[in-house]
Amino acid sequence: MKLLKNLQNELDFFLRSRIKFSKKYKGENEAKEGLFNHFPEQKRKTAKEKEKLYLKKYRLENLKNNSTQLNYLENLVTIELLEKYLKVDKQKPAVLDIGSKNWFYAKGEYNFFRYNNFEKEIRLDGIEIDAFRIYLDLCTRYDYAVYYTQGLENCRYLPKNLLNHRKKYDYITWFFPFLTEYPLLKWGLPLSVFKPVEMLEHAVSLLNPDGQLLIVNQDENEYSIQEQLIQNQNLNYIKAGVFNNSFLDYEHKRYVTLIHIEKGNF
């Protein structure tokens, strides 16, 4: 069964990577009233207060007025995550997001790095190996990413394999790396691109001295596998544990690990 699925994925991935079908995504918008009405009173109050803070601090008015409810909330979650675990003190930070999919959280990620601590010029790249996967509306991940990144200066969506990328960064974010074969096959990728050890090693090599890599895993098992991979490479890391956000309820817990490359150590 696995062999069959892999052969199918190999063919599908080969075709869409070369045909690169594209259709403009025009975006959607939904009213944002009552976003937190389903929460208990204290959680509702916290969510409203944080939304108000982020709306002003990270200049999210345009996003709020031109997004679906879910997309807006996901961007708020992204900001809360980054604000909790990263300190942005570089004058002109270079940032890489690995495995960006359709990069629905690009605006939140971009505005966090640009406006956190002080307003700054940034460079943000998102990299996705399967950028031309087609959705039911016949738009691709690439089409969505073009929409989500419009108007963001020095922001690029790169449809390529991380292992072929060579630029250096101060901060790298990596949401849900594939650490076992089953989810990779389920998401439509072939086993030929399943290289968790090489991917981690290469990601770390892209960090500047004093750079930080933030990794988010989806459950405790993957969190444990991730730690073992990091330990095998003798990296300096912090197990930050479960991230509980203020805006959305997820089916699976999200675990955070931080890797820090100290000056002179890499």
Backbone torsions as a table, in degrees:
resi	resn	phi	psi	omega
1	MET	NA	-44.4	179.1
2	LYS	-63.7	-40.9	179.9
3	LEU	-61.7	-42.7	-179.9
4	LEU	-63.9	-46.6	180.0
5	LYS	-61.5	-40.2	-179.5
6	ASN	-65.9	-41.3	178.6
7	LEU	-62.9	-42.3	178.0
8	GLN	-62.7	-45.7	179.6
9	ASN	-63.1	-39.5	-179.7
10	GLU	-60.6	-44.5	-179.8
11	LEU	-67.8	-48.4	-179.0
12	ASP	-60.8	-43.4	-179.1
13	PHE	-65.2	-40.9	178.1
14	PHE	-60.3	-45.9	-176.4
15	LEU	-67.2	-50.1	-176.0
16	ARG	-70.4	-24.6	178.5
17	SER	-73.0	-20.8	-178.1
18	ARG	-105.1	-34.1	178.4
19	ILE	-73.7	-39.6	176.5
20	LYS	51.7	52.4	176.9
21	PHE	-59.2	141.7	-178.3
22	SER	-146.0	140.8	177.6
23	LYS	-146.5	132.5	-174.1
24	LYS	-62.3	128.9	173.6
25	TYR	-92.5	127.5	-173.4
26	LYS	-95.8	-10.1	177.9
27	GLY	84.5	164.0	178.1
28	GLU	-136.9	159.4	176.7
29	ASN	-138.2	144.1	176.4
30	GLU	-134.3	151.2	175.5
31	ALA	-62.6	150.7	-175.2
32	LYS	-111.5	13.0	178.4
33	GLU	-69.0	143.5	173.5
34	GLY	67.8	28.6	-177.6
35	LEU	-59.1	-31.3	-173.0
36	PHE	-117.5	16.1	-176.5
37	ASN	-63.0	-24.3	-178.1
38	HIS	-82.9	-7.6	-180.0
39	PHE	-80.5	153.2	169.0
40	PRO	-59.3	160.5	-170.5
41	GLU	-53.7	-49.1	-175.6
42	GLN	-67.5	-41.8	179.5
43	LYS	-67.2	-36.8	177.7
44	ARG	-62.2	-42.5	-179.8
45	LYS	-64.3	-44.4	179.1
46	THR	-61.7	-45.1	-179.4
47	ALA	-61.4	-43.9	-179.9
48	LYS	-63.9	-41.7	-179.5
49	GLU	-65.8	-42.8	-180.0
50	LYS	-69.0	-39.9	177.9
51	GLU	-59.3	-44.1	-179.6
52	LYS	-61.4	-42.1	178.9
53	LEU	-64.1	-49.7	-176.9
54	TYR	-66.8	-35.8	-179.0
55	LEU	-57.1	-41.4	-179.1
56	LYS	-83.5	-48.9	-174.6
57	LYS	-63.6	-40.1	-175.9
58	TYR	-107.3	12.2	171.3
59	ARG	52.8	61.8	-173.6
60	LEU	-101.7	11.7	-176.8
61	GLU	-57.2	-45.2	-179.2
62	ASN	-62.7	-41.2	177.9
63	LEU	-62.9	-44.6	-178.2
64	LYS	-62.8	-35.4	-177.1
65	ASN	-86.1	-5.1	-176.4
66	ASN	-142.3	58.6	-178.8
67	SER	-161.0	164.2	170.5
68	THR	-77.3	165.3	178.0
69	GLN	-60.4	-46.3	-177.5
70	LEU	-63.7	-43.1	-179.5
71	ASN	-63.2	-40.7	178.0
72	TYR	-62.2	-45.8	-179.3
73	LEU	-65.5	-39.3	178.6
74	GLU	-62.3	-37.1	177.6
75	ASN	-68.9	-36.1	174.8
76	LEU	-63.5	-41.5	177.9
77	VAL	-61.8	-42.8	179.8
78	THR	-60.2	-44.7	178.4
79	ILE	-63.0	-44.4	-179.6
80	GLU	-60.9	-41.5	178.6
81	LEU	-61.8	-50.8	-177.5
82	LEU	-66.0	-38.5	-179.9
83	GLU	-65.3	-33.8	-178.0
84	LYS	-73.0	-35.7	-169.4
85	TYR	-111.3	-14.9	-176.8
86	LEU	-119.0	140.2	171.2
87	LYS	-109.0	118.6	-176.2
88	VAL	-101.5	103.8	-177.7
89	ASP	-123.1	6.8	177.3
90	LYS	-78.7	146.7	-179.6
91	GLN	-69.7	-42.9	179.5
92	LYS	-134.0	73.8	-173.9
93	PRO	-66.9	138.8	172.1
94	ALA	-103.1	127.9	-172.0
95	VAL	-126.8	138.4	174.9
96	LEU	-122.9	133.4	172.4
97	ASP	-110.4	121.7	-177.3
98	ILE	-96.7	136.3	178.4
99	GLY	68.1	52.1	-170.4
100	SER	-73.6	-11.4	-176.6
101	LYS	54.6	-120.9	176.7
102	ASN	-96.8	6.7	175.7
103	TRP	54.5	46.6	-179.4
104	PHE	-64.1	-18.1	-177.6
105	TYR	-103.0	14.3	-173.9
106	ALA	-59.8	-42.3	-176.7
107	LYS	-63.6	-44.6	178.9
108	GLY	-64.2	-42.0	-180.0
109	GLU	-65.2	-46.3	-179.4
110	TYR	-61.0	-50.5	-176.9
111	ASN	-67.0	-30.7	175.7
112	PHE	-61.0	-52.7	-176.6
113	PHE	-68.4	-30.6	-178.6
114	ARG	-75.5	-39.6	-171.7
115	TYR	-109.9	-2.7	178.9
116	ASN	-70.0	133.1	177.1
117	ASN	73.0	-57.8	174.3
118	PHE	-157.3	157.5	-179.0
119	GLU	-72.0	135.0	-174.6
120	LYS	-147.6	161.9	173.1
121	GLU	-83.9	131.8	-178.6
122	ILE	-129.4	163.2	169.3
123	ARG	-123.8	123.5	-178.2
124	LEU	-126.1	122.3	175.9
125	ASP	-115.9	139.0	172.3
126	GLY	-117.4	131.3	-176.2
127	ILE	-118.8	133.9	-176.6
128	GLU	-144.3	120.3	-177.2
129	ILE	-72.4	-26.9	-176.1
130	ASP	-116.8	55.5	-172.2
131	ALA	-72.0	-17.7	-174.4
132	PHE	-108.3	23.4	169.6
133	ARG	-62.7	134.2	-174.0
134	ILE	-99.7	133.3	177.5
135	TYR	-90.9	175.9	-177.5
136	LEU	-62.5	-27.0	179.2
137	ASP	-84.5	7.3	179.3
138	LEU	71.1	9.1	170.7
139	CYS	-90.5	152.8	179.0
140	THR	-99.7	170.2	173.1
141	ARG	-56.2	-40.4	179.2
142	TYR	-58.7	-43.7	-180.0
143	ASP	-61.5	-43.4	178.3
144	TYR	-63.8	-43.5	-178.2
145	ALA	-63.1	-37.7	176.7
146	VAL	-59.6	-42.0	178.9
147	TYR	-66.7	-47.2	-175.5
148	TYR	-68.6	-20.6	-177.8
149	THR	-104.5	3.5	-178.5
150	GLN	-61.6	136.6	179.3
151	GLY	82.5	-1.5	-179.3
152	LEU	-94.5	107.5	-175.7
153	GLU	-67.1	138.1	179.5
154	ASN	59.6	36.2	177.7
155	CYS	-120.6	125.3	-176.6
156	ARG	-129.0	140.3	172.8
157	TYR	-104.4	119.5	-172.4
158	LEU	-110.6	109.7	176.9
159	PRO	-81.9	86.2	-176.2
160	LYS	-159.2	168.6	176.9
161	ASN	-79.7	130.2	178.9
162	LEU	-52.7	-37.7	-175.3
163	LEU	-66.3	-13.7	177.2
164	ASN	-100.9	8.8	-176.0
165	HIS	-102.8	140.9	-171.9
166	ARG	-127.6	-6.0	-176.4
167	LYS	-68.5	160.4	-179.0
168	LYS	-104.8	150.4	-175.2
169	TYR	-140.5	155.3	175.2
170	ASP	-87.9	-32.9	-179.6
171	TYR	-134.9	137.6	174.7
172	ILE	-129.7	132.8	174.2
173	THR	-113.8	143.1	-176.3
174	TRP	-145.2	102.8	-178.7
175	PHE	-95.5	117.9	172.6
176	PHE	60.8	59.2	174.0
177	PRO	-63.1	148.9	177.8
178	PHE	-76.9	118.2	-177.7
179	LEU	-114.7	-13.7	174.9
180	THR	-132.9	161.7	-173.4
181	GLU	-71.1	-36.8	-172.1
182	TYR	-58.3	-53.2	-179.6
183	PRO	-63.8	-33.1	177.9
184	LEU	-62.1	-46.0	178.4
185	LEU	-65.9	-40.1	-179.5
186	LYS	-62.4	-34.5	179.6
187	TRP	-83.7	3.8	171.9
188	GLY	92.4	12.1	178.6
189	LEU	-100.0	150.6	179.1
190	PRO	-84.6	159.3	-178.7
191	LEU	-66.7	-16.7	179.1
192	SER	-63.8	-20.9	178.7
193	VAL	-103.2	6.2	179.3
194	PHE	-83.6	97.8	-176.4
195	LYS	-141.7	65.6	-174.4
196	PRO	-60.5	-37.1	-179.4
197	VAL	-68.2	-49.7	-179.6
198	GLU	-63.9	-37.9	-179.8
199	MET	-63.5	-45.7	179.3
200	LEU	-64.0	-45.7	180.0
201	GLU	-59.1	-42.9	-178.7
202	HIS	-70.9	-40.8	178.2
203	ALA	-57.5	-45.0	179.9
204	VAL	-64.0	-36.1	-179.2
205	SER	-67.1	-17.7	179.9
206	LEU	-86.2	-5.2	-179.3
207	LEU	-81.1	136.4	170.1
208	ASN	-70.8	161.6	172.6
209	PRO	-54.9	138.0	-176.1
210	ASP	71.1	19.0	179.6
211	GLY	-82.7	161.5	-178.8
212	GLN	-128.4	137.9	175.0
213	LEU	-118.2	120.1	179.0
214	LEU	-105.8	122.4	-178.9
215	ILE	-116.8	134.6	176.4
216	VAL	-117.6	124.5	176.2
217	ASN	-109.5	155.2	-169.5
218	GLN	-91.1	-19.3	176.6
219	ASP	-150.9	174.4	-173.5
220	GLU	-66.2	-34.2	179.2
221	ASN	-63.8	-47.0	179.4
222	GLU	-67.1	-34.2	176.9
223	TYR	-60.6	-40.5	179.6
224	SER	-69.3	-43.2	177.5
225	ILE	-61.9	-42.7	179.8
226	GLN	-59.5	-43.9	-179.7
227	GLU	-61.8	-40.5	-179.6
228	GLN	-63.8	-40.9	177.4
229	LEU	-62.1	-41.0	180.0
230	ILE	-66.8	-43.5	179.1
231	GLN	-62.8	-37.6	-180.0
232	ASN	-63.1	-24.0	178.8
233	GLN	-99.9	8.6	176.3
234	ASN	53.1	46.3	-178.1
235	LEU	-95.2	151.4	176.0
236	ASN	-81.5	116.6	-174.2
237	TYR	-142.3	162.3	175.8
238	ILE	-125.7	127.3	172.7
239	LYS	-84.2	103.9	-175.4
240	ALA	-85.6	-14.7	175.6
241	GLY	84.4	-158.2	-174.9
242	VAL	-74.5	135.0	173.6
243	PHE	-100.3	114.1	176.9
244	ASN	-102.9	111.5	-176.4
245	ASN	-90.0	168.5	-175.3
246	SER	-97.1	-5.7	-166.3
247	PHE	-117.9	-26.6	-175.4
248	LEU	-137.9	149.2	173.2
249	ASP	-101.8	120.1	179.6
250	TYR	-103.4	153.1	179.3
251	GLU	-66.8	-40.1	-177.2
252	HIS	-112.9	145.5	176.0
253	LYS	-68.4	151.1	-179.1
254	ARG	-115.9	127.5	-175.8
255	TYR	-113.5	140.9	-173.5
256	VAL	-117.0	135.6	173.1
257	THR	-127.0	139.3	178.1
258	LEU	-117.7	129.2	175.6
259	ILE	-111.6	131.1	-178.1
260	HIS	-122.8	124.6	176.2
261	ILE	-97.7	106.7	-177.2
262	GLU	-76.4	152.9	179.4
263	LYS	-59.9	131.3	177.3
264	GLY	85.5	-5.3	-177.7
265	ASN	-102.8	1.7	-178.5
266	PHE	-149.9	NA	NA
